[in-house]
Amino acid sequence: MTSIKEQAAISRLLSFLQEWDNAGKVARSHILDKFIETNQGKTAPELEQEFSQGASLFLVRLTTSLRITYMTDSCLEKLLRSIGIFLSAVSSNRYLIEFLEVGGVLTLLEILGLEKIKEEAKKESVKLLQVIANSGRTYKELICESYGVRSIAEFLAKSKSEETQEEVQVLLDSLVHGNPKYQNQVYKGLIALLPCESPKAQQLSLQTLRTAQPIIGTTHPSIVDCVLKVLGTMHLEVQYEAIELIKDLVGYDVRQALLKGLVALLIPSVKEISKLQAKILSDPSVLQLTPSLPMFLQQAAAAKAIGPNPRPRVLARNDMSIAEELLYLRVVRGLMAAMGNTDHSNSQRLASLTLECFVQMFPLVAEHVRKCMGEELYQLFLSNAEDLYMKIDSIQADILAANTVNVTKALCLHGSSYSMNTLYGSRDSAQMAYLTHFEEDVESKE
């Protein structure tokens, strides 16, 4: 037989549940407020004690209410926070299973895609998905099997709240760890986010990709073009993350494509520039945007990534073999052309600093740069590479922009007198074949 104390506790529970069942929208909101206030941070045993071993009876009412009302946003944030108290409680696996059995994951994911739902409610939904994902591999797989990666990525791209976007990043980071079956799906979802219009989403995606890349081990072919296009952003924090990711990616199988892409960005397509300028000139209200064409931003960022300063992790200074490969890709010609881009001073400044790096590293480069520039301009360059763009005249700028310096050809022609082993060190046959390929490619374009 139950004791008088137990009977009283059961009576209180039944009374509470009846109050919930009979309550309207306003009354239920008050009940949820009180529940959240008094039960935040409690463990599962403490919740059972609070509800006389019948906590699941209240949880099922919360989940039922959620499924019925989530499209109307009626007390949605409070409902999600209340459910979160159950799911995040210590020793709460029983509650988690009960929530999942009634389609909890699908409901949470659907909330993210509803336009009329408030941002705060969506953030609570993301937090619940974090709790579920952090409960183990099985639960991460359940989220991914429910087309969760797509829903979560789309929400990250569309969200207007940076705080909420940061919560989504935490969720995506959780899904990429300890989830071998679906980690590639998350990785591809992050790459798909790079062209989105939200700078914050781009920044967070790039950060998470840096974490994900060592876990995945291999690269997706589309990552090169996506990351290089991001360099055209006007948001420096996004550009920074893109450059950091590029530095990581040169350690993978896309190294050749990345280096080739960076060098190509140093000389924007005349056809594309003319097309963009024509659009701008047709609208006098946006003439001031001419210096900030995405191609010029990419040009400056490419010069910056290749190696304009001595800090660690800059490509050319950090790895001699990368610097050598860049020479074969005619990086010197590209840098000098960027130095002559009077439409974008930042391209001129960064390209000048990067060229200085190559001149200091390779005497042969210094020789050819000096010959192309002429003594007067070369001495100006040596005296202060960073400020050179402010001192050159239009003729000198044209000389730089139209240069045809070909250090690659010179290296081949002077190979007998200029020790290739001294400059390039020993190489295996595969790498020499790669360099030979680029020599032939460059000569075919002459």
N, C-alpha and C positions, 0 to 999 in steps of 0.2 A: 504494500500500500504506500502511496505517496504521503509525505509529511505535509503538515499544514503550511509550512514554508514553501514547499515545492508547488503545492496547489495555488498558493497566492501568486507565485512567480508565473505559473502557466496562465492564471487568470489575467495578469497584467499583459502578458504577451498577446493573448486572444483579444483583449480590449484594444491594444495598440494596433493589431492587424485589422480589426473591425473599423477602427478610426480611419486608417489609411483607405480601406475599401470604400468607405462612405464619404470620404473627403472630396471636395472639388479642387480646382486648379490652385486657388490661393491657399487653401488649407494644406494641401500636399506640399506646396512650396515651403510653408512654415515647418512642416514635419521634417523635410529634407534639411533645412537650415539647422534645426536642432540636432538631427542625427549626425551631420557633418561636424558640428561644433563639439559634440560630446564623444565621438568615436574615432576621430582622426588619429592615426598611428597605433591603433589597438591591434593586438595579435588575434589570430583566429580563435584560440581558446577564450580570450577576453570577450570577443564578440559573442561567442556561444553563451558565455555566462550572462552577458547583458540581455540576451534574448531567450534565456532559460532553455538552452540547447536547441533553439528553433530559429537560428539566424538565417538559415536557408529559406525559411518561409517568407522572410522579408526580402531576401535577395531575389527570389522568383517573382515577387511583385514588382520590384524595381526593373528587372529585365523585361517583364511583360509590358510595363508602362513604357519603357524605352522603345520597344518594337512597335507599339501602337502609336506613339506620339512623336517620334523623332523627326518626322517630316514637317511638323508644325512648330518645332522649336519650343514646345511647351515645357518649361522647367528643364530643358535638355542638359544644360551645363551642370545643374545641381544633381540630376539623375546620374550623369556620368561620373561626377565626383564621388557620389555615394557608392556607386558600383566599384569605383576605384579603391575605396576603403576596404571592401571585401577582397578584391583581387590582389592588392598589394600587402595585405596583412601577412605576418609571418605564419607559416604552416597553413597557407590558404589554398593548397592545391585542389581541395574538394570544391571550393567556391569557383575556382577557375574552370574546372571541368563542367560544372553546372552551367556556367555562363556560355561556354563554347558549345555545349550540347543544344542550346536553343538558337544557334546561329549568331552568336555575339560578334565574331570577327567580321562577318559579312555586313552586319549592321554598322559597325564602326567604320568600315571602309566606305560604305554608301554615304555616311554622314559627310565624309571628306569631299564628296563630289556634288553635294547639294548647295546651290547658289544662295538660297534664302537663309541658310543656317549661319548664325553669328560665328565670328572667328574664334571667340573664347571657347565655344562649345566644340569646335573642330580641334582646338588645341588639347582639350580634355580627351577627345577621342584618340588623338595621337599618343597621349600619355598612357592610355589604357593599352594601346597596341604595343607600346614600349614594354609595359609590364608583361604582356603575353609573350612577346619575343624573347624577353630576358628569362623566361621560365624554362627554356631549353630548346634543343634542336627541333623536336617534334612540333613545337608551337610556331617556330620560325617557318618551317615547311608548310604548316597550315595556312599561315598568312600569305605566303607566296603562291600556294595552290589556289587561293581565293582571288587571284589576279591582284594581289595586294601591292606588288612593286609598281605596277602601272598606276594604280589609284594614288599611291603615296607620292610618286614622282610628279604626277600631274598636279597634285595639291601643292607640292613644294613650288612648282613653277607659277602657280596662280595666286598663292597666298600673298596678302598685302602686309602681313605682320612679320617683322624680322625675328621677333621672339618665337613665334610659332614655327617659322622656317628652321630655326635652330633646333627646335624639338624634333622636327622631321628629320634633320640630319642625324640626330642621335639614334632615331629609329632605323634609318638606312644603314648606319654604321653597325648597329646590332645585327641587322639581317645579313650583312656581308661576313660577319664573324661566326664561326661554328655552324655554318650552313652550306656544306659542300655541294649538296644537291642543287641548290638554287643560287649560289653565290655569283655565278656567271650572269644570271638573269638580273641580279641587282647591279652588277658591273655595267651591263649594257644599258640599264635604265639610267644610270648616272651619266653615261656618255650621251644618251639621248637628251638629257637636260641641258647640255652645254649651249645649244643654239637658242635657248629660251630667252625671253625679253627681260626677265627679272635678274638684275645684277647680283642680288643676294643669293638667289638660287644657283646662279653660275658659280659664285664664290664657294658656297657650301658643297656643291657637287665636285668641284675641283679638289677641295680639301679631302673629301671622302674618297675620291678616286686615288689620291696619294696613299691613303690607308689601304684601300682595296687592292691596288696593283700588286704588292708583294704577296698577298694572299692568293690572288688569281694565278700569278706566275707568268701567264702569257698575255698578249695584248690583242685587242680587237682592231682590225684594219682601219675602221672609221675614226679611231681616236686621234690620228694624226691631223686630218683635215679639221676635225671639230676643235681641237686645242689651238691650232694655228689661226683659225677664224676668230676665236675668242680674243686673240691678241689685238684685234681691232676695236676693242672696247675703250670707252672714255673713262671707265672706272678703274683707277689704279690698283685698288685692292683685288679686283678680279684679274687684272693683268699680272699682278705679282704671283697669284696662285697658279696661273697658267704657266708662267715661266718656271716656277718651282716644279710643277708636274713634268714639264719638258725635260728638266734636268734629271728627273728620275727616269723618264722613259728612254733616255739615251742608253740606259743599261739593258734595254730589252731589244727584241728583234725589229723594232721600228726605228732604230737609230739612224739608218741610212736615209729613210724617208723623211725623218724629222729634220736632219741636217740639210738635206736637199731643199726641203720646204722653207726652212729659215733663210737660206741664201736666196731663194727665189723671191721672198718677200722684200728683199733689199732693193729690188728693181721692179716696182709696180708696173703692170701692163699699161702701156700708153693708151691702148684702146679702151681699157676699163676706166682709166683716169678721165679720158676725154668724155666718156659716157656719163660719168658722175658729175663732172664739171658742167656739162650741158644742162643736166637737170637742175643744178644749183643756180646757174645763171638765168634760167627761165623763171626763177622766183626770187626777186630782189630782197625779199624779207629774210632770206637765209644765206645771203652772201657771206656773212661773218663765219659760217661753218666751213668754208673752203679749207682752211688750214687743218681742220680736224677730220678730214676724210678717213674712213676706216682703213684704207690702204696705207695711208701715211702713218697712222697709228700702229699698224702692223709692222711697217718698215722700221719705225723707231724701236718697237718692242723686240723685233728680231735682232737688231743691232745690240740691244741691251742684253738679250739672252745669250748671244754669242760670246760676249766678254768685254764690256766697257769699263770694268773696275776690278781691283785686286781682291775683293772679298771672296770667301770660299764659295764653291758650287757654281761659279760662272764657267760656262762650257769651255771656252778656249784656254783659260788660265788653269782650270782644274784638271785637265786631261790633255797631255801633249798629243796623243793619238787623235783626239777629236779636232784639235787645231790643225793637224796635218790633213785630215780628211776634208776639212773646210777649205784648205788651200786648193785641193784638187777640184773642189766644187766652185772655184773662182770667187771665193768670198771677198778677196781684195778688190776685185772689180766692182762687186756689189756695194761694198762699204764706201768706196770712192764715189760711186754714183749717188748713194744716199747723202753723202757730204755736199753734193751739188744741188740737193733738193731745196731750193730757196722758199718753197711753199710751206715747209715744215721745219722750223729751226731745231726742234727736239731730235728729229732724224739726223740732222747735220751734226749736232753735238754728240749724240751717242755713237754714231757711226765713226766720227773722228776719234773718239776715245778708244773704240774697239780696234780701229786700224792702228792706232798707236801701240796697242797690245801686240799685234802681229809684227809690226816693224821692230819692236824690241826683242821679240822672240826669234825672228828669222832674218838674218842679214840679207838674204836674197830678196825678201819682200821689201826691205828698206831700199835696196838698190833700184828696184822697178818703180816703187812709189816716187822716189826722188826724180827719176828720169821722166815720169809722166807729169808730175807737178811742176817741175822746173825749180831752180835753186831758190828763188825768192819765196814762192809759196811753200816749198818744203821746209825752209827755215822757220817760217811762221808756224807751220804745223808742229815742228819739233819744240818750239819755244812754249807754246800753250795750245795743245790739241783741243781742249775743252772750249776755248773761246775763239777758235779759228773761224767759226761760222759768222762771227760778227765783224771779221776783218777782211774777208775776201770780197772781191768785186764781182760783177756779173760775168765778166769774161772768165775769171778763174772758176766760178761756179759752173759755167758751161763746160769748161775743160774737164772738171771732175765728173759732171753728169754724163758726158759723152765718152769717158775713158774706155779704152779697150785693153787694159792691162791683163796679161795672161801669164800669171806666175806658173801655172800648171805646165804650159808649153815650155817655159824657161827651165823648169825643173827637169823635164825630159831631155831638152836639148843640151843642157849643161851637166847632165848626170855624170859624165866621165870626169869632169874637172871639179864638180861640187859633190862631195861624198854623200851619196844617198843614205848610206848607213849612218853617217853622222847626223844627218838631218832627221831621218825617219826611224832609225833603229832597225832591229831585226823584225821581219814580218813573216807570218805563215803564208802558205800559198793561197789560201782562201782570201785573205785580206789584200794580197797583191793583185789577185784577179779582180777584186772589187775596185781597187784604185785604177787599174788598167781600163776597166769598163768606163769609168768617168773620164779618163784621159781621152778615150775614143769618142765619148759622147760630146765632150767640149770641142774637140777638133772638128767634129761633124757640123757644129753650129757656127764655125768661123766663116 
